Amino acid sequence: MFEDMVKGLNEGGGSVRAYEACAKEARQRIANEPDNAAALILIASATQRFVDAYDELPLTVEAASREFEAISSIVETLGAAWASGSAERKLAALNSVAARLAPQKAASDRTDRVGLR
């Protein structure tokens, strides 16, 4: 269901522009896939966070690999829940992914406030 987004990242070489395209695609799909809106906005948020963190900055192979694995894990978690068709599994997956992203967002917000970015 969402695996094509990870494929796009891989085909784009894991570049910042590939993540930017993924975030854009996820946001655009929401209009046509309202039942998937929550999952898509989480994917968009995760990939946009990557863009915001690395746009015009050096990106090491290690960081790129770590970020790709994190996004792949998010997409895998959401995809498995959606494939199950279970509302309970979908909700659990959404909460799991949101909980993973929340500390990263909070750290980014603190960095922005003190002007370190």
C-alpha positions in Angstrom: 0.0 0.0 0.0 2.7 2.5 1.0 5.8 0.5 -0.1 5.9 2.3 -3.5 7.0 5.4 -1.5 10.1 3.6 -0.2 10.8 2.3 -3.6 10.8 5.9 -4.8 13.3 6.9 -2.1 15.5 4.0 -3.2 15.3 4.9 -6.9 16.1 8.5 -6.0 19.3 7.4 -4.4 18.1 8.3 -0.9 18.8 12.0 -1.8 17.2 14.9 -0.1 15.2 15.6 -3.3 13.9 12.0 -3.2 12.6 12.5 0.3 11.1 15.8 -0.7 9.3 14.1 -3.6 8.1 11.4 -1.2 6.7 14.0 1.2 5.0 15.8 -1.6 3.5 12.6 -3.0 2.2 11.6 0.4 0.5 15.0 0.9 -1.0 14.8 -2.6 -2.4 11.3 -2.1 -4.4 12.4 0.9 -7.0 14.0 -1.3 -7.6 10.7 -3.2 -7.1 8.4 -0.3 -9.0 9.9 2.7 -9.1 6.6 4.5 -5.3 6.6 4.4 -4.9 10.3 5.4 -3.5 9.7 8.9 -0.8 7.2 7.6 0.1 9.4 4.7 0.5 12.5 6.9 2.8 10.6 9.2 4.9 9.5 6.2 4.9 13.1 4.9 6.0 14.3 8.3 8.8 11.8 8.6 10.2 12.4 5.1 9.8 16.2 5.4 11.7 16.1 8.7 14.6 14.5 6.7 14.5 17.3 4.1 14.4 20.0 6.8 17.4 18.4 8.6 19.6 17.8 5.6 18.7 20.3 2.9 21.9 22.0 1.8 23.9 20.3 4.5 26.3 17.4 4.3 24.8 14.0 4.5 27.0 11.1 5.5 26.4 7.6 4.2 25.7 6.5 7.8 23.0 9.1 8.4 21.4 8.4 5.0 21.3 4.7 5.8 19.9 5.3 9.3 17.2 7.6 7.9 16.3 5.2 5.1 15.9 2.4 7.6 13.7 4.5 9.9 11.4 5.5 7.0 11.3 1.9 5.8 10.3 0.8 9.2 7.5 3.3 9.4 6.2 2.4 6.0 6.4 -1.3 6.9 4.6 -0.8 10.2 1.8 1.1 8.4 1.6 -1.2 5.4 1.3 -4.3 7.5 -1.5 -2.8 9.5 -3.4 -1.6 6.5 -2.9 -5.0 4.8 -4.5 -6.7 7.8 -7.7 -4.7 7.3 -8.1 -4.5 11.1 -9.1 -1.1 12.5 -7.4 -1.9 15.8 -4.1 -2.8 14.0 -4.3 0.4 12.0 -4.9 2.5 15.1 -2.1 0.8 16.9 0.3 1.3 13.9 -0.6 5.0 13.7 0.0 5.4 17.4 3.3 3.5 17.2 4.6 5.6 14.3 3.4 8.9 15.9 5.2 7.9 19.2 8.4 7.3 17.2 8.2 10.7 15.4 7.2 12.8 18.4 10.6 12.9 20.2 12.3 13.8 16.9 9.8 16.6 16.3 10.3 17.9 19.9 14.1 17.9 19.5 13.7 19.8 16.2 11.4 22.3 17.7 13.9 23.0 20.6 16.7 23.4 18.1 14.7 25.9 16.0 13.8 28.0 19.1 17.4 28.4 20.1 18.5 29.3 16.6 20.9 26.4 16.1 19.4 25.3 12.8 
